[in-house]
Amino acid sequence: MFRKILYRFIVYTSLIALLVIGCTNCGLGNSTEVTFEQLFSNPDKYNGKNIAIEGFVFIGFETIVLTEELEYSGYAEGHLVPGERMLWIEGGIPLDIHNELYEQTMMGPSERYGKILAKGIFNYGGQYGHVGGYEYQITASEIQLLEWSPPQ
């Protein structure tokens, strides 16, 4: 009887230890910091991995993206739009961060933008976002608003 209890104790303890060790290394809490250059020059390396990346969030009509830079559209004075390299942000961003972003309405519907740090799972090679228009995506598990002011 004692042997059976000891055996079960060892098996259950071992399973719990494996789960704890596995979860420590599964990437939920550990993100690889990357730049847009690293990500876009070698997306296969990071596909399915937990990354951390700084960039500019842009939220507009059917658009929620993380971009390397914001640039002037040329359609209205001071109107900013996402640059060339973009990731779709799957699931959007938290409302409290959304409400802290800068707002512009020069071109019709309200658009929001600001600088953030996004951590989450990166995916590449599919069709993501609105009508599948993006081949890069981050499913963010954490978003932090960073201090930044738009150009004057």
Helices and strands as residue ranges (DSSP letters): H 2-24, E 32-33, H 36-41, H 43-46, E 50-60, E 63-67, E 70-72, E 80-82, E 86-90, H 95-98, E 102-104, E 111-128, G 130-132, E 134-145
